């Protein structure tokens, strides 16, 4: 018979080591999981042909693998990743890329200037209601993450990456290649 | 007798609107660019007339947005049937009425997909709202929200 002391040690160990691991995981988790359906959500287009209009890119890009890059806010960190995403879209004509800023409509002037100065052709958009937008709940976004990048194929999440930056961007590039190969 | 007269009147109104829109689009392609659609399109303006004249007895407005968005804002009187790539029967919608489907899409992509599935399930009276709810909002038409424990309330 197992000693109660051993059982107690096992229980305490799992509380001591398991809980922080779980907490860490939930802190860095953001976005719909792989395999979940991508629901439609409207955004306000800041650049591109639909500038100033409410657009549902999930609906518009249904036929093509699409990257939805949700950014917490505008700034240098977003700029470096958005430039990479723009390059990625240029290299892969089969995919569509949309950048969505959670911060909301206040980001519009920055985004317009950024697109103009950097020749960004991917649509730059904002959530209509900022941090209160329903998309955050529907897409299970952790608004504290710098970014959450989801790749969708046929309305299903095929990849989910969090806190992508210019240094680890290769991670996204190789994920995209893998997903496209598996199609 | 009165009910019968009302039904006849509303049917006539729908018929006039549908014919009017067909003639109008044939003449000058409408205000918006002409698009091919598998199902008849109804404009926001036409739907608004039906709602305002309380002539919606023969139609059911079907909202295909995710339920969270439906709760936030939908066309008054609409019922929620969130988009899915496989509608599971039974569908709680009447077959005798015209279903007017709308989505949050500008080009009716989701409402078309839903209409295709409903057609496979035996629904034959299907129409799509041109431009979906974005166009409805663009025109600043009223939307309703779902408040917990309360009836849908209209807001301007």
Interface residues (C-beta under 8 A of the other chain):
Chain A: X37 X39 X40 X41 X42 X50 X53 X54 X55 X56 X59 X60 X62 X134 X137 X138 X155
Chain B: X65 X66 X68 X69 X72 X82 X83 X84 X85 X103 X104 X105 X106 X107 X109 X110 X132 X134 X137 X138
